[in-house]
Structures are given as structure tokens and as C-alpha cells.
Amino acid sequence: MGVVEKWYMASPTWLAEVPHREGLEISEARPGYGDDLGVEAIPVSHSSYPSYAYIYRGKEASIFYSGDLRVRGPGTLSPNTLAEIERTVEPEGVDIAIIEGTNIGWVETPIGPDDFKRMVWDVIGESDLTVISVDAVDAELLAAVLEIIYIYGRKAVIASPRIADIALHLPSSIPKPAIALEVEKPPPPGFELASLEDEILSRLGEYVVLQDPENFLNIARKIWLWRRSTPRKTTIVLTTPEPLEAGAEALEEAIANWTAKIGTTIYRIRMSGHYYQHELWKILEAIKPKKLIPIHTKAPHAMLSIFNKYRG
């Protein structure tokens, strides 16, 4: 999948700056091919798709850089992280491994992919109307949710222009959703249109609506204005891959306040975009590093302690 510039332009984080930094040329990573400097990209699972780890094969040392990764993703679009690493890294391992440790040291543990799929399945089955919020760069999660909806026998309807852009670039093996008329965006070939006001709210139990967090309140207010009520068993699912930051907390609080007023059930489900603490050992076994440099973690000493036990 190519980099879709407008995904990142609309991002509330530093990702919005990636396509616009002067003097920087961005080219697509090519897994399986090393560049002139001896750097090769390794596809990995993460909540921003596509994501890569990198290996540098230099004259003096070989270096593995993890980037952000998780061992297991939620669906068929997710790369098999450990298999990709083992395919790329030489049997003798690397000299230095630079590994992120976002979840190391956190007592609160996000749910895993299997628990996530079971929870979404149960929510869909118990609701007349389910509205699921998906981050607009998390294509792996979007694909997994579309697969769950399809297997359950419901129809997915996207009510977000940004998520519609992601769906356009998903492989043909992923079930195609419909695009809501209210998005006011012509559907690409192969995608159907569906009206939230005239179809979805009139045929309860048939559809699941997908929205991104930034536009979530807009669609919730529209549904309320159309009917002055919500379906009797309406459930809202907010998904997040990261611990909430200040901006996201404020948005979630606004959504929770609104849904409380209109009498809906709300869940927040965090399935991390990063590996779980016990999986660090599996990553070390796949990379076989002689030295570890922890990054992106509040517990570097814990990571080094685990590494020292791995090295024996």
C-alpha cells in the first residue's frame, strides 16, 4: 500500500508533518531489498499501516531497529512480525538491537487480538445498532473489524471520509463496506452507497457503522437530530491503540457525555499497536542481538534486565 498523503495531513500528531518537510524525499520501503547503504525493510504489524522494522548490514556492525511493532495483529492484513524478522535476520543474529518498549513497565495491560475480536463479536450480537470508532491510520484494525462484521452476517457502512480513503486501498480479500450517503463522497468502483437516515436507522440489526474519532460526535448528533432518539439498544465502541493523551482524553470525555445524554452504551477497547511485555523474549530470540539499546519506554532498566537474562 502506498503512502496516502492526505491521511497524514489530517493527523492531529507529528504525522501531519511527514509529507511536508522541505529537503526530505520520502520513498516507499521495499521489503526483501537492501538499499545502497545496506538497509532493508522488514514488514511488521502496528496500528499505523504499513509499518516496518529495519536491519542495517554494515562493515563494522549489523543493527536491527524495531520501529513500533507488535507480535500479533488483529486480522489477515497484519504481517506475521516474528516470521518476517526470522526471514530477514541472519541465523547468527545482529550485533546491536534498538528496540522500542512502549508497554514495558505498564501495569495496565491492553487486550490481545483474540479478546478484541470476541468483544466486538459479542457487542454486535447484543445491539440493534453498533457504531465503532477506528483510528484513521489503523488499516489493520479496520480490516479486522470488516472481517468480523462480514462473518457475523451484518453489513458495514463507513460514515467517515478518512476511513473511506483507507478502505479504498485495502486488498480485494477484505470484505468491501458500503459508503454512507452522508459522507458526501462519491464511492469508488465496487462500493455501494447506503443512507444512514433512510436505510440504517430503518433496518436495525443489519448494519454496523464505522467512524473515526474526530468525526464521531458529528454523526452521533446527526442521528439524534434525524430521530430525536437513538435505537433502543445502541452500542458505541471506541477503539484506541495507545494510552490516552490529553487531547484524546478530552475528546473521549465529550463523546461519553453526549452518549450518556442520549442513553447509549459505550465501551473503550484498547488493543495496543505494540508488543506485550512477555513477548520481548520472543523478539530477542528472533533477532539474537549481542547488545540491546531500549528506546520509547519508561522502563529501559527492566528491558536491559530481561536482555541480560536472555544472554545468560
N, C-alpha and C positions, 0 to 999 in steps of 0.2 A: 504494500500500500504506500502510495506516495505521500509526501507531507502536504497536507491541505492547509494553505496559508491562513485562510480565514478562521479555521478552528482556533489557531493560536492568537490571532489578532483580537479575538473576543475574550481571551482568557483573562481572569482577574489576577493572575500571577505573573511572574517573570517570563512565562512562556510567550506572552504577548510581544516581548521584545526580540524574540529569536529571529523572525524573518526580516527585521528592520535594522539590524546593527550594521552600520556602514563599515566597509572594508572586510566584511566576513562573507565568504562564499560558502553556502550550505549545499552539500551534495548528498545523495541518498546512499546509505550504508549498503554494502553488497556482501551478505553473509557467504562465507566459503571462499572469499577472495581477499588476499592480503594486498595492501597498497604499497607504494614505493618505499614507505618508511617501515614496513614490516608490521603494520597494524591490520588486524582482522576483526570484523564484527561478528558477534555471537547472538542470535535471536534469543530473547528471554521474555518471560511473562512479567507484565507490570500493568498498573492501572492507567498508563498512558501508552497508547498503541500507535506504531510499533516501538518496541524498546530493545536495546542492545547492550550487552557487555562487550568488552574489547580485550584482545590479547595483543601485546607488543612483543615481537621477537627481535631483540637487539643483539648486537655482537657481545655486549658485556653482561646482559641480563634479559630474562624474559619476565614480563609484567602482565598480570591479569587485573583488569579494572571492572568491577561489578556493575557500575551504574546503580540504578534502582531495579531490584528484581524480586520475584517470588518464585518458590519452587513449583507450586501448583497454581494454575489459573482456573477460572470458573467454567470454561467451556471448550468447545472444539477449536475455536480460533486461537486459544492460548498455546504458545510454544511449550514444548517439554524442556524446561530450563536445564535440568541436570543432564538429559540426553544430549542437548546441544553443546553444553560445556565439555562433556566427556568426548564428544565427536571432534572437538576443535583443539583441546589442550593435549599436548603430547603425554604419553604414558608416564614419563618421568616427572611430570608436573611443571611448575613455574618457580622462578626464584623469588618473586615478590607478588603478593596478592593484596590489592587495595579493595576492601570490601565494605559496603555500607552495612549499618546495623541499626536501622530505624526502630525496629521492635525490641532490640536488646535492652533490657533494663526496665521495660514497662510491665507493671503488674497487671494492668487491664489488657486482656488478650482479645483481639478481633476473632470473629468466627471464621471457620475454614470454608472452602468451596462447597463441600458436601452439605454442611449445615445451612449455608446460604441458599442452595437450591431447594432443600427441604422446606425452609421457612417461606420462600417465595411461593412454592407449590401449595403449601397449606393456606397462605393468605388468599391466593387466587380462588381456591376452593370454597372459602368461607365468606366471600364477598360478592355482592351484586355488582359493584364497580370497584376496580383496583386501579390506582394511579401510582406509578413507580417513577421515582426521580433517579436519573442516571447522569453521572458527570459527562460533560460533552466531549471529553477526550478519551473516555474509557470504553473503547470499542470492544475489548474482550468481554466486559460485563454486559454491554448492550447485546452482543451476540448470544451470550449465555441466557439472558432473560428472554430473548426472542425464541430460543430453542425450548425453554421451559413452557412458554405460552403456547407454542405450537403443539408440543407433546400433550399438554393439558386439553387441547381442543378449543382454545379461545383464539380470538383474533387480536393481533397487536396493532395499535394505532399510535403513530407518532404525532405529538402536538407541539413539537419544538423544531424550529428551522435548523438549529445547530445539530440536533440529533438526526434530523433528516439528511443532512450532509454526510454524517458518518455512515448511515445506513446505505447510502448510495455507493459507498466504497467497500462494503462488506462482500466477501466471496459469495458466489451463487449457491453454495451449500448451506448458507444460513437462511432460514425462512424469511421471506420478504414481508415486512409490515405494510399496512396502509398508511397514507399520509392524511392528516386531518385537513379538511377544507379550511378550517380557521387559521391554519398556518399561513395561508395566502402565498403559497409557493407552488408553482407547477410541479406535479410529481414526475420523476424521471420515468423512462420506459420500463414497463414491468411492474410498476407500483400503482395500486388502486387508491382512490380517494374515498374518504368516509367523513361524514359530518358528525361532529361531537354533539351538536344541538339536536339534530333530527334523527340520527341513527343510534349513536352510542347510548344516549340517555333514554331512548325509547326501547332499546333491546338489551336490557340489563342481563348480566350473566354471560354475554357473548364476547365482550371486548375487555382488553387491558390497555390503559392509556399510558404512554411513556412521555416523560417531560424532563427537562434539565432543571437544576436547582434555581438558576437565575430567573427563569420564566415561570416557575411553579405557581407563584401566587397569582399571576395574571390569568392562567387557565382556571384556577380554583374560583376566582372571583367571577369569571365568565359563566361557569357552571351554575354558580349561585344566582346570578342575575337572570339567567335564562329561566330557571325554575323556581327561584326563591326558596329552594331547599336542595338537599342532596339525596341521592338514593339511600334507602333505609340502611343498607349495610355497605357503606363506603369505607374503603381502607386505603390509606396513603402510606407508601413505603419510601423513605428517604435513604438512599444508599450513599456511603462515603468510604473512600479507600484510605483516608488519613485521619489522625486525630484532629478534632475541630479547632481551627484558629479563630481569632476574634471576629473576622468578617463572616465566616461561615456560621459561627455561633449566633450572631445577630440575625442572620437570615433564617436559620432553623427556628429560633425563638419566634420570629414573626409568623412563620408557617404554622408552628404549633398553636400560637394564639388564635390564628384565623380558623384552623380546623377545629379547635375547641368550641368556638362560637357556632359553627355550623353542624356540630355533632358527628364528627367522623373519627374513626380510629386511626392512629398514626404510629408508625414504627420507624426507628432509625437502625439500620443494619450496616455495620462496618465490616467489610471484608477487605483486609489490607492488601495494598499493592506491593507489600514487602514480605520477605520470608519470615517465618515464625522462629522463635528463639531456639527451639530444639532442632531446627533444620540447618543451623550453621554448621554443625558437624558434617552433615551430608554434603554441603557445599565444599568444605575443606577436603573431604575425601575425593571429590570430583576434580578439584584444582591441584591438590598436593603441593601447597606452597612451602617454601623454606622460611619465608618471612611474611608476617601479616601487618598491614597498616590499616587500622579501623578508621572509617570516615562516617559522617552523617549518623552519629549516635551519641546518646548521652551517657553511654556506659562502655567507653573504649577499654577500660581495665578488665571488665568482665569478658569482653571479646578476646583479649590477649590471654586471659586465664584459660579460657576454653581452648584457644590455639595451643598453648603450652601443654595442655593435657593431650591434645591430638598429636603433638610432636613427640610426646613421651619423655 
